[in-house]
Amino acid sequence: MKTIRIGTRDSELALWQANLVKNQLENLGYQTELIPVKSTGDLILDKPLYELGITGIFTKTLDVAMINGTVDIAVHSMKDVPTALPKGIVQVAVLERAASEDILVYKNDLSFLDDKGTIATGSLRRKAQWLHHHPNHKVEDLRGNVNTRLQKLEDSNWNGAVFAKAGLERIHLTPKNHTVLDWMIPAPAQGAMVVVAMDNDAYCKEAIGKLNHEPTEICTQIERDFLRVLEGGCTAPIGAFAQIEGNEISFKGALFSLDGKKKLIIEKKVSIDVHKILGEKCALELLDDGGREIMEEIKAELK
């Protein structure tokens, strides 16, 4: 029997995610081995992600390891994965989504929300939405894995920092002093994990396919289609969330200017039968509704 070599980043959260896949595969009778790899995104921590100018900075190293044959499959936080996968690599399974929300981890209390304050995040999406909601606040750049970011917050004079709820919950690091940002639209596929394999690897594709959670696959596909059509290869503050409600899918998507002053939002509820075109349709509608101008501004500002 072939041993399935699972490639993963070596952060605590990434290892937790890879171990979940490992355990699920072993429960199905497959033999597995974990192979941790350091990504460029984990090594360069002194620059904001958008300045590095690489899409998929957290996934590229594992892509190379798969193409080189060092690992057979890779496990990723789905929101880190570019909408276009490298040639020869395919999405095989999306695991059931955990919490999709963002949370604010704060230092002392929340009184700063009504006054001037400083929060930290490395995400353009979180920054733009925060500034839209709190225009008199300052947003600092924060990079690193979850543990590093929590420590940086602790050592700083910031009032708080924004994290994905799922990431902190998975490794039991959610601090007491946090609040759920229910007004913040999550990143496309936030809270979901994806497993990719080589397209020509029938054995791994069959094995991993058994882990797929179809409702999560449908919702994340809509969100990622929305992202793909809007972005056109450029990083931008985009939020998207789809959920299945009976025989319908409700979708909410948004595009912000970098300073958070401009906000375009779209909400739709459609029959589940038309889910394959929903994300793209919503993105095209938003582009026609002023989104193209915002995307042009973003591209010019990030040059």
Secondary structure, DSSP 8 states (H G I E B T S, - for coil): --EEEEEEESSHHHHHHHHHHHHHHHHTT-EEEEEEE--HHHH--SS-HHHHT-TTTTTHHHHHHHHHTS-SEEEEEGGGS-SS--TTEEEEEE-------EEEEESS-SGGGGS--EEE-S-HHHHHHHHHH-TT-EEE---S-HHHHHHHHHHSS-SEEEEEHHHHHHTT---SSEEE-TTS---TTTT-EEEEEETT-HHHHHHHHTT--HHHHHHHHHHHHHHHHHHTTS---EEEEEEEETTEEEEEEEEE-TTS--EEEEEEEEEGGGHHHHHHHHHHHHIIIIIHHHHHHHHHHH-
